[in-house]
Amino acid sequence: MTKTSATRVVIFRARHHTDIGADYEPTVLALKARALADYDCTEFLYAVTPDGEEIAISFWPDEAALLRWKRDEAHRAAQRQSGRWYADWRIQVGSIERDYGAPRG
């Protein structure tokens, strides 16, 4: 994927509570699909480490797309659950300045 300097990146890092609840993973997967399908998110990477640290990295074509996503009601409803799901969390937003590498395959 080739990105320009206008591409925005959001890095979400969190540590889960021990008992996160059965609704967490379906909510995350639904939000990921919604961001990609309805809000111009170009890529969404999500992983949870064995010790409960979550890392999600999403790429957006511009700030306007990112702000539309931020206002999405399902996204906002999930954010209201953050205290139940996470012991701590952090969001970092930036721009991609360079993106290069070897082809996959």
Secondary structure, DSSP 8 states (H G I E B T S, - for coil): ----TT-EEEEEEEEE-S---TTHHHHHHHHHHHHHHHS---EEEEEE-TTSEEEEEEEESSHHHHHHHHT-HHHHHHHTTHHHHEEEEEEEEEE----------
